[in-house]
Amino acid sequence: MKRRILPLTALALACTLSVPSAFAQTKWDLAAAYPATNFHTENMMQLATDVDKATGGKLKITVHANAALFKAPEIKRAVQGGQAQMGEILLANFQNEWQLFGVDGLPFLADSYDESKKLYAAQKPFLEKKLGEQGMTLLYAVAWPPQGIYTKKALATAADLKGIKWRAYSPATARIAELVGAQPVTVQAAEFSQALATGVVESTMTSGATGVDSKLYEHLKFYYDTQAWLPKNAVLVNKKAFDALDKPLQDALRKAGADAEARGWAASAKVNADTLAKLKANGMEVLPPPAALKADMTKVGDTMLKEWLEKAGPDGKALIDAYRK
């Protein structure tokens, strides 16, 4: 009797032990800094859905919107250290760490979607190498809509910005403030509305999308559509976490990333048109920059490019040369 029971018990045990591996699931966290309604966040949520579907539920990605997991400045380090397997960063925020992160924040260097894609193509090999050295992989990057100037008062020239409290969110936006004589105040996206309501800031340079997200029309009157630059958000993956995936999961993630990149750029262009219309509908005056203001800001851009090249060294020159070919 024992001879018959033992094999059956062993078989049952073997079957039981095989169940977890057959349904093994990897769970990842994706740290995001912007609201759930932002097009970048919606794009990442779609990526998570695509990965879930493509892997049959074997790789689950949870998107933590609106800096719920880590604040914007903390996300890169969190991904690098493995506290989050994935994270989205605004590349220009990290220019002080490495100048080439901030090339797409230089005013009037790339001032359209086509030019921004050209700049990304030139920047990408440098980005991939640097992030690889830091233990991360670039999954994809998507540009924000073009940046313009929001103010309470009308502007004719850059001199009208002198002394104004200017929300800065990157080294480049802080430097613009310095060059036009404004007072730079660092405020992250999640705290922007409160900073406006309490008078901590009264102007900024950002996109129509952020303008709608933060309801800038409740506090500011004018938007000058300077199309100064199109900074990119990049979605990063911890390299150890990526390498731990089997090849089918890696391929599924890469494919979802490529799809998210294409979808994101298209969404950005649509959001630009939609959000400028929303700003107008909510009473904001959306205007082209007066010629004198544009000329003044172009000079600011020339100064900043010269400064950037001095700091960026040979790699910076190579990047700009590749972009201008």
LINUR-V64891 format. One record per pair of residues at least 24 apart in sequence whose C-alpha atoms are under 6 Angstrom apart, sorted by the first residue. I is the first residue (numbers start at 1). J is the second residue. D is the distance in Angstrom with one decimal. If there is no record, write none. Layout:
BEGIN
i=I j=J d=D
i=I j=J d=D
END
This chain:
BEGIN
i=25 j=58 d=4.4
i=25 j=59 d=5.9
i=26 j=58 d=5.9
i=26 j=59 d=4.9
i=27 j=60 d=4.8
i=28 j=61 d=4.7
i=28 j=85 d=5.7
i=29 j=61 d=5.7
i=29 j=62 d=5.0
i=29 j=84 d=5.5
i=29 j=85 d=5.7
i=30 j=62 d=5.9
i=30 j=63 d=4.7
i=30 j=86 d=4.5
i=30 j=87 d=4.9
i=31 j=64 d=5.2
i=31 j=69 d=5.8
i=31 j=87 d=4.5
i=32 j=64 d=5.7
i=32 j=65 d=4.9
i=32 j=67 d=5.7
i=32 j=88 d=5.3
i=33 j=65 d=6.0
i=33 j=66 d=4.7
i=33 j=67 d=4.2
i=33 j=72 d=5.2
i=34 j=65 d=5.8
i=34 j=66 d=4.3
i=35 j=65 d=5.6
i=35 j=66 d=4.4
i=36 j=65 d=5.4
i=47 j=256 d=5.7
i=79 j=238 d=5.5
i=80 j=238 d=5.9
i=85 j=237 d=5.8
i=85 j=238 d=5.2
i=86 j=236 d=5.5
i=86 j=237 d=4.5
i=87 j=235 d=5.6
i=87 j=236 d=5.4
i=88 j=234 d=5.5
i=88 j=235 d=4.3
i=89 j=233 d=5.4
i=89 j=234 d=5.4
i=90 j=233 d=4.4
i=93 j=170 d=4.6
i=99 j=312 d=5.3
i=104 j=231 d=5.1
i=105 j=172 d=6.0
i=105 j=231 d=5.5
i=107 j=228 d=5.0
i=107 j=229 d=5.4
i=107 j=301 d=4.7
i=108 j=228 d=4.9
i=108 j=229 d=5.8
i=108 j=301 d=5.9
i=110 j=229 d=5.8
i=111 j=227 d=5.7
i=111 j=228 d=5.5
i=111 j=229 d=5.0
i=119 j=323 d=5.4
i=122 j=319 d=5.8
i=122 j=322 d=5.7
i=122 j=323 d=5.4
i=135 j=239 d=5.3
i=136 j=237 d=5.5
i=136 j=238 d=4.6
i=136 j=239 d=4.6
i=137 j=236 d=5.7
i=137 j=237 d=5.1
i=137 j=239 d=5.7
i=138 j=236 d=4.9
i=139 j=235 d=5.6
i=139 j=236 d=5.6
i=139 j=257 d=5.6
i=140 j=234 d=5.8
i=140 j=235 d=5.6
i=140 j=257 d=5.7
i=140 j=261 d=5.6
i=141 j=233 d=5.5
i=141 j=234 d=4.1
i=142 j=232 d=5.3
i=142 j=233 d=5.5
i=142 j=261 d=5.9
i=142 j=264 d=5.7
i=142 j=265 d=5.6
i=143 j=230 d=5.7
i=143 j=231 d=5.5
i=143 j=232 d=4.0
i=144 j=230 d=5.5
i=144 j=231 d=5.7
i=144 j=232 d=5.8
i=145 j=207 d=5.6
i=145 j=230 d=5.9
i=145 j=268 d=5.7
i=145 j=272 d=5.3
i=146 j=207 d=5.7
i=146 j=227 d=4.6
i=146 j=229 d=5.5
i=146 j=230 d=4.8
i=147 j=206 d=4.6
i=147 j=207 d=4.4
i=147 j=227 d=5.0
i=147 j=228 d=5.4
i=147 j=229 d=5.6
i=148 j=205 d=5.3
i=148 j=206 d=5.5
i=148 j=224 d=5.4
i=148 j=225 d=4.6
i=148 j=226 d=4.8
i=148 j=227 d=5.7
i=149 j=204 d=5.9
i=149 j=205 d=4.4
i=149 j=223 d=5.6
i=149 j=224 d=5.0
i=150 j=203 d=5.3
i=150 j=204 d=5.3
i=150 j=222 d=5.6
i=150 j=223 d=4.5
i=151 j=203 d=4.6
i=151 j=220 d=5.6
i=151 j=222 d=5.3
i=152 j=220 d=4.6
i=152 j=221 d=5.0
i=156 j=293 d=5.9
i=157 j=292 d=5.4
i=157 j=293 d=4.1
i=158 j=293 d=5.5
i=158 j=296 d=5.9
i=165 j=201 d=4.9
i=165 j=202 d=5.4
i=166 j=201 d=5.7
i=166 j=203 d=4.8
i=166 j=204 d=5.2
i=167 j=201 d=5.7
i=167 j=204 d=4.9
i=208 j=275 d=5.3
i=208 j=276 d=5.6
i=209 j=275 d=5.7
i=217 j=284 d=5.6
i=221 j=284 d=5.1
i=222 j=284 d=5.8
i=222 j=285 d=4.9
i=223 j=286 d=4.8
i=224 j=287 d=5.0
i=224 j=288 d=5.5
i=224 j=289 d=5.2
i=225 j=288 d=5.1
i=226 j=289 d=5.8
END
